[in-house]
Amino acid sequence: MMILGLDLAWATEPAPRSSGACLLDGEGRLLQLDLLTGDEEVRALIPEEGWAWVGIDAPLLVPNRTGMRRCERLLMAMGLRCLPSNQEFMLSHFGGMRGEALARSLEGMGFAAASPSSCGERTYFEVYPYGTLRLIMGRVPRYKRGKLEERRRAIHDVIGAMEAWDAPDGLCARLRQETDAARRSELKGLTDLVDAALSAACVYSHHISRGRRTQLVGDEGQGYVLLPAQRSQDEGRERYAGRLPGGGRALRVQRGRG
């Protein structure tokens, strides 16, 4: 089995190396962590047959012309802010719906969308790293803004939460290496790799727990988003709190803002 986490750049004409990719085997061993550009590079990472699950941080089904999808309304009700995905917004801001086009391409390779009733050998998932962090930490460190050392500390904070959750040790060790070596000019690419790793870790958690520590939020008509479940988020916070001075007080859930 192979698991691919993808932090997909939403633009239909993406900048070079603007998407993060994290490839694991079924045992959680890290096979590749890299920055990609086009969809053909994504497809090249996926075996032509056999078990493969792909988690993509992008809207994969956008049938609504305006407004929000049901999965996004449910996320907002959970206190997880998100952008509204609709055809008009995606066209005006990103030139179209790259995630949906990639999903259709994957279907041509034998994949099907995940649902609560079906996760077969070749399945793709919409994932949401921001929501994943809010659920396993109760907050989202500011790893995408600030000075170099501030962002490094924030990324190490994220990695610590991943270690306390279901993320494989080898993946977390590699992220620490990348973080310590990164220069300021490489921070954007580094955060794309972090989001790709979170995407892969969420799918890996779904795999190893057989869905007992994850949840699919949404519906068949407008798509599901894969996230940690309530039980796994509580357990993860407890384990992570043990790594911090002052215990769990730093992990109070903050509603509405990240």
Number of C-alpha atoms within 10 A of each C-alpha: 14 21 30 28 31 30 29 28 23 20 17 18 13 17 12 11 14 20 25 27 28 28 25 25 16 16 13 22 15 19 14 14 21 16 21 22 17 17 17 11 12 18 14 9 15 19 12 11 11 12 17 21 28 27 30 29 26 22 27 25 22 19 14 15 13 14 14 17 24 18 20 23 18 15 18 15 12 13 18 21 18 15 10 15 23 20 17 16 17 21 14 9 12 16 15 19 24 23 23 16 15 19 22 16 15 20 15 10 15 13 22 20 22 23 21 13 6 10 19 15 15 21 21 26 28 27 30 23 23 20 24 25 22 23 24 29 29 20 21 20 20 16 22 16 12 11 11 16 13 14 20 24 16 19 23 18 19 22 23 20 22 25 19 21 24 21 22 21 16 15 25 21 13 12 20 17 10 18 22 13 11 16 12 13 9 13 20 14 18 24 18 23 25 25 28 30 31 29 32 32 28 27 30 28 22 22 18 14 13 11 18 15 20 21 17 21 19 20 14 13 13 18 23 26 27 26 28 27 18 15 12 19 22 17 15 21 23 18 18 22 20 12 14 14 9 9 14 16 10 14 17 11 15 13 15 12 10 17
